[in-house]
């Protein structure tokens, strides 16, 4: 009987507490400082006159870590002789066991544009594999920053597809190897099928005999740089 009375008393206390509850409507506002840290290689043409275009390159998962020389592998750095004008190239490095922090890359680009003579209407973004994913992610987050975007053998995700309208005005090319067994070609074709109806100028380029290393066919082609550097915001 005492047990029943205790339960009844607790229930009654609960009802009273709920009856006396106060509903608060307010707004939370607080400035939060975020520190970003990312290493990079920056190649700037010393003899250029006036502002120069900037190519931002995001490497793949194999070049993560602390050896900055690795970020230049498989990249536009190798093919500077194919560029018909002085061009700055920025290549950040993703830390080991991480994926691209696109917010950090965005802040880095802003810093470079402020410090050096960069033509803000001619900023280009490209990357391969994991860096291709970072390229599409960053471009979708800041579509007004880049004059042209080129992803190579890139994984895609549901967030990109859900926000496909962010790519509707973009000068965009999607490159992939038809034999890629690391990142399947469906990543490129599915993304292109979503983006092409709203952005007819977006191009899908499949190299039918390439495996995952479609970056060789992409970056070794002089027409790639001719197209890229011809775009302007």
C-alpha positions in Angstrom: 0.0 0.0 0.0 2.8 2.4 0.9 4.5 1.5 -2.5 1.2 2.5 -4.4 1.0 5.7 -2.4 4.7 6.6 -3.4 4.0 6.0 -7.1 0.9 8.1 -6.9 2.8 10.9 -5.2 5.6 10.8 -7.8 3.0 10.9 -10.7 1.3 13.8 -9.0 4.6 15.7 -8.7 5.3 15.1 -12.4 2.0 16.5 -13.4 2.5 19.5 -11.2 6.0 20.1 -12.6 4.7 19.9 -16.2 1.9 22.2 -15.4 4.4 24.8 -13.9 6.9 24.4 -16.9 7.9 27.7 -18.6 8.2 27.9 -22.4 11.0 30.1 -23.5 11.5 31.5 -26.9 14.8 33.2 -27.5 17.7 33.6 -30.0 21.2 32.3 -29.5 24.0 34.4 -31.0 27.7 33.9 -30.5 30.8 34.6 -32.5 32.8 31.4 -32.9 36.4 31.5 -34.1 37.4 28.6 -36.4 41.1 27.9 -37.0 42.0 26.3 -40.4 45.5 24.8 -41.1 46.4 23.5 -44.5 49.8 23.2 -46.3 50.2 24.1 -50.0 52.5 24.5 -52.9 52.0 27.8 -54.9 53.7 28.4 -58.2 53.6 32.1 -59.2 55.0 33.4 -62.5 57.6 36.0 -61.4 57.8 37.8 -64.8 54.1 38.2 -65.4 52.7 41.7 -66.1 49.5 42.5 -64.3 47.1 40.0 -62.8 47.4 36.4 -63.7 44.9 33.5 -63.9 44.9 30.9 -61.1 44.5 27.2 -61.4 43.6 25.4 -58.1 44.4 21.7 -58.1 43.2 19.1 -55.6 45.2 15.9 -55.5 43.9 12.4 -54.9 44.1 10.2 -51.8 47.6 8.8 -52.6 49.2 12.2 -52.2 47.9 13.0 -48.7 50.3 13.6 -45.8 53.2 16.0 -45.2 55.4 15.6 -48.3 54.4 18.6 -50.3 56.4 17.4 -53.4 53.7 14.7 -53.8 50.9 17.2 -54.5 52.5 18.0 -57.9 52.3 14.4 -59.1 49.7 13.7 -61.9 48.9 17.4 -61.9 48.9 20.5 -64.2 52.3 21.3 -62.7 53.7 18.7 -65.1 52.2 20.4 -68.1 53.0 24.0 -67.6 54.6 24.1 -71.0 51.1 23.5 -72.5 49.8 26.7 -71.1 50.0 29.6 -73.6 50.3 32.3 -70.9 51.7 32.9 -67.4 49.5 31.0 -64.9 49.6 30.7 -61.1 49.0 27.2 -59.8 47.9 26.5 -56.2 47.9 23.0 -54.8 47.0 22.4 -51.2 47.7 19.1 -49.4 45.1 17.1 -47.6 46.3 15.6 -44.3 46.8 11.9 -43.9 43.6 9.8 -43.4 41.4 12.8 -44.1 39.2 14.0 -46.9 39.2 17.5 -48.3 38.2 20.3 -46.0 36.7 22.5 -48.6 36.1 25.3 -46.2 39.9 25.4 -45.6 40.6 25.4 -49.3 38.1 28.2 -49.9 39.8 30.4 -47.2 43.2 29.6 -48.7 42.1 30.7 -52.2 40.8 34.0 -50.7 44.2 34.5 -49.0 46.1 33.9 -52.2 43.9 36.3 -54.2 44.5 39.0 -51.6 48.3 38.5 -51.3 49.2 38.1 -55.0 48.2 39.7 -58.3 45.5 37.2 -59.3 42.7 37.9 -61.8 39.6 37.1 -59.7 37.6 36.7 -62.9 39.9 33.8 -64.0 40.1 31.3 -61.1 39.9 27.7 -62.2 39.3 24.6 -60.2 40.3 21.0 -61.0 41.1 17.8 -59.2 41.4 14.1 -59.5 39.8 11.1 -57.7 39.4 12.3 -54.1 40.4 15.7 -55.3 37.7 15.4 -58.0 35.2 14.9 -55.3 36.6 17.9 -53.5 36.4 19.9 -56.7 32.7 19.2 -57.2 32.0 19.8 -53.5 33.8 23.1 -53.4 32.4 24.3 -56.7 28.9 23.5 -55.5 29.5 25.4 -52.2 30.9 28.5 -54.0 29.7 28.4 -57.6 30.4 32.2 -58.1 34.1 31.9 -57.4 35.2 29.8 -60.4 35.4 30.7 -64.0 35.6 27.0 -64.9 35.6 23.6 -63.1 36.9 20.3 -64.2 36.6 17.1 -62.2 38.6 14.0 -63.1 37.6 10.4 -62.1 35.6 11.9 -59.2 33.4 10.1 -56.7 30.1 11.9 -56.3 27.6 11.9 -53.4 24.0 12.5 -52.5 24.6 16.0 -51.2 25.9 17.1 -54.7 22.9 15.5 -56.4 20.5 17.1 -53.9 22.0 20.5 -54.6 22.4 20.0 -58.4 21.0 23.5 -59.1 24.2 25.0 -57.7 25.9 23.8 -60.9 23.4 25.2 -63.3 25.5 28.2 -64.6 28.9 26.6 -64.3 31.5 26.1 -67.1 31.9 22.4 -66.1 33.6 19.4 -67.6 33.5 15.9 -66.1 36.3 13.5 -67.1 36.3 9.8 -66.4 37.9 6.5 -67.6 35.4 4.1 -69.1 37.3 1.1 -67.5 37.7 2.7 -64.1 37.3 0.0 -61.4 38.3 2.2 -58.5 35.7 5.0 -58.9 33.1 3.6 -61.3 32.2 5.6 -64.4 28.6 5.7 -63.1 29.7 8.4 -60.7 30.3 10.7 -63.7 27.4 9.6 -65.9 24.8 9.9 -63.1 26.1 13.3 -62.1 26.1 14.5 -65.7 22.6 13.2 -66.3 21.4 15.3 -63.4 23.3 18.4 -64.3 22.9 18.5 -68.1 19.1 19.3 -68.2 19.7 22.5 -66.2 23.2 23.2 -67.6 23.4 22.1 -71.2 26.9 23.4 -71.6 28.2 20.9 -69.0 30.3 18.3 -70.7 31.0 14.6 -70.0 34.2 13.2 -71.4 34.7 9.5 -71.1 38.1 8.0 -72.1 36.8 4.5 -73.1 40.2 2.7 -72.6 41.3 4.5 -69.4 41.2 2.9 -66.0 41.4 5.2 -62.9 44.3 7.1 -64.3 42.2 9.2 -66.6 44.1 12.3 -65.3 46.9 11.4 -67.8 44.6 11.8 -70.7 43.0 14.9 -69.2 46.0 17.0 -68.1 48.3 16.0 -71.0 45.9 17.4 -73.6 46.7 21.0 -74.7 43.0 21.5 -75.5 42.2 21.1 -71.8 44.2 24.2 -71.0 43.0 26.1 -74.0 39.4 25.5 -72.9 40.1 26.1 -69.2 41.9 29.4 -69.6 39.5 30.8 -72.2 36.7 30.9 -69.6 36.1 34.1 -67.6 33.6 35.2 -65.0 
